[in-house]
Amino acid sequence: MKKALIISSFAAALAFGGCKDYLDQVPNDRITIEEVFKKKEGTEQYLANVYSYVPDLSKIWDGFPWVANSDELEVSWVQYPTYRLGLGNLNAGTVLFDTWGMYYRAIRSATYFINNVDGNTEILALNGQELIDQYKAEARFLRAYYYTLLMQQFGPVVLLGETELPADAPADAMQTDRSPYDSCVNYVVSELDKAAAVLPLLPSRNGQVSDLEYGRATKGMALAVKARLLLYAASPQYNGNTDYANFKTKDGKQFIAQQFDREKWRKAAEAAKDVIDLGIYSLYQDPGGNVALSLQDVYFKAWNSEQIFVRKSNDLSNFDVHAMPRSAGGWSGLAPTQEIVDAYFMNDGLSIQESPNYSESGFTTVNGVQVSNMYINREPRFYAHITYNNSRFQGGNMQAAGTVTFFKSGPNGRDGHATDYSKTGYLIRKNVGPLTNVGSGGTGQRQNRPLAIIRLAEVYLNYVEALNEYDPTNSDIVTYLNLIRKRAGVPMYGEGPNALPVPASPDAMRAKIRAERRVELAFESHRWFDIRRWKIVASVMGDLHGMDINQNGNDFYKRVVATRRVFRNEFYWFPISQYEMDRGRQLTQNPGW
């Protein structure tokens, strides 16, 4: 059984808002820090502090905008920054979701650890150099991961290397520009390779695998982060993107490569295959073969075979409450758009545009209630991921399964609460823990579980996407795409019951891969970055739809505009804040800001 990242119990939780900017010296009291690195416990606490910056992506309503500000979701509450970002209220003076300083703080903490842990006399006396080398590899992995997060959000970054700037460093020592994006990729890949060469295959210490060590960084985590980074680097946003011809460093170097390089796709494919070839991960399957339980328990069964990189300490129980209907004691606030609802396949494996089984007219009686035919005969992931009008739900303070409705005057409709209602007529069901009961009138029970950051299904999708661009006749494309569809209970391409024709061209296969990725990874903080790296943001943002929540009865089932996402070309990357620009006067700002 594979267990992934644990934030150690002795780690002090850090509030992201309390992190200083990246140019501040991490150890303000050098004597105290030197003493820390002489002791085993102090060293391990310092490393746990570096781990604690791993983002808690469960906070999709106000912590991270990658779900709620894509075309997947609308958050019900206007007081959160996700609402302002959706309106386009982003500028260098007030950067919403500004992680620049936070992640540089984490990077510099990791660097300080790497540069100072070697002389730990207590560890050397007890465990020898092997444990120190492993700890350094863990910090190196984390530092590289934090760089990748910055690159996703801001594009090219400042590479600090092994440099430690003292707290009293003069201003001219802090004047460093960002590096070209490919240079950033090469550096981070090199760091991940170095970490992977030392990190154990299974969580262990000094070569001894133990349940106590599950949660430490592993080779698989480093290789999976590398595979994701190389996939992004090969994608149109970064690979021959002539839209950024004038985006240059102060000395005239192109930040974004202007010539398309097909070899980048090869590197991405090989990196993903390296994770697969470790042979220690597999798609989670319910032991009894129940497809619905497979789709549910991949998130609820801790440390299962699909989980490569997770965050144990997280806010998933609050996510549960935000997503649950009011009739279950929740707040009815995380509302999928009609666009993502329409993206799910039918039970014949075809899209709603292709399948003869799809209909938006009429109703079918299910469990004694009338269900719109647009929700009938959908694929298993639809029912595992989406709570729709007149669907069945049991969770929170509900003692038995009941019917959930979202029409205007119903128990979850907008008439019943000023703010706690779905703006689209849907709620997220995916990874919503039914045992959590801490909302209105709840008893305080929380369904705790790890938060998956990287799972094998993503690696499979990364692999087939890259392979289709580099070697489109490779049989692995269909093989690994089908593994995901088989687990999901969806007809496969070219094999199995009700097999579908294999897409006949790389373009057709690309469309199928993207459609599969959209459904399989829905609400897992991928879509924001996918639509940017594919350069399709302008075509999918704008007016987003839902059912007509201002109506009752059959009038509810009508597509209406539920929200609007403002998008401008400069929104491909966040701006660097004016504060950071003023401090680092050699920094080049992102285009358009």
Secondary structure as GFF3:
##gff-version 3
##sequence-region A 1 593
A	DSSP	three_ten_helix	16	18	.	.	.	ID=ss1
A	DSSP	alpha_helix	30	36	.	.	.	ID=ss2
A	DSSP	alpha_helix	40	51	.	.	.	ID=ss3
A	DSSP	beta_strand	73	75	.	.	.	ID=ss4
A	DSSP	alpha_helix	81	86	.	.	.	ID=ss5
A	DSSP	alpha_helix	100	116	.	.	.	ID=ss6
A	DSSP	three_ten_helix	117	119	.	.	.	ID=ss7
A	DSSP	alpha_helix	121	126	.	.	.	ID=ss8
A	DSSP	alpha_helix	129	154	.	.	.	ID=ss9
A	DSSP	three_ten_helix	171	174	.	.	.	ID=ss10
A	DSSP	alpha_helix	181	198	.	.	.	ID=ss11
A	DSSP	beta_strand	204	205	.	.	.	ID=ss12
A	DSSP	beta_strand	208	209	.	.	.	ID=ss13
A	DSSP	three_ten_helix	211	213	.	.	.	ID=ss14
A	DSSP	alpha_helix	219	234	.	.	.	ID=ss15
A	DSSP	three_ten_helix	242	244	.	.	.	ID=ss16
A	DSSP	alpha_helix	263	276	.	.	.	ID=ss17
A	DSSP	alpha_helix	291	300	.	.	.	ID=ss18
A	DSSP	beta_strand	307	311	.	.	.	ID=ss19
A	DSSP	alpha_helix	316	323	.	.	.	ID=ss20
A	DSSP	three_ten_helix	326	328	.	.	.	ID=ss21
A	DSSP	beta_strand	334	336	.	.	.	ID=ss22
A	DSSP	alpha_helix	338	343	.	.	.	ID=ss23
A	DSSP	beta_strand	363	366	.	.	.	ID=ss24
A	DSSP	beta_strand	369	372	.	.	.	ID=ss25
A	DSSP	three_ten_helix	373	375	.	.	.	ID=ss26
A	DSSP	alpha_helix	380	385	.	.	.	ID=ss27
A	DSSP	beta_strand	386	387	.	.	.	ID=ss28
A	DSSP	beta_strand	391	393	.	.	.	ID=ss29
A	DSSP	beta_strand	402	404	.	.	.	ID=ss30
A	DSSP	three_ten_helix	414	416	.	.	.	ID=ss31
A	DSSP	beta_strand	427	428	.	.	.	ID=ss32
A	DSSP	beta_strand	451	455	.	.	.	ID=ss33
A	DSSP	alpha_helix	456	470	.	.	.	ID=ss34
A	DSSP	alpha_helix	476	487	.	.	.	ID=ss35
A	DSSP	alpha_helix	506	520	.	.	.	ID=ss36
A	DSSP	alpha_helix	527	533	.	.	.	ID=ss37
A	DSSP	alpha_helix	537	540	.	.	.	ID=ss38
A	DSSP	beta_strand	542	546	.	.	.	ID=ss39
A	DSSP	three_ten_helix	553	556	.	.	.	ID=ss40
A	DSSP	beta_strand	560	565	.	.	.	ID=ss41
A	DSSP	three_ten_helix	569	572	.	.	.	ID=ss42
A	DSSP	alpha_helix	578	583	.	.	.	ID=ss43
###
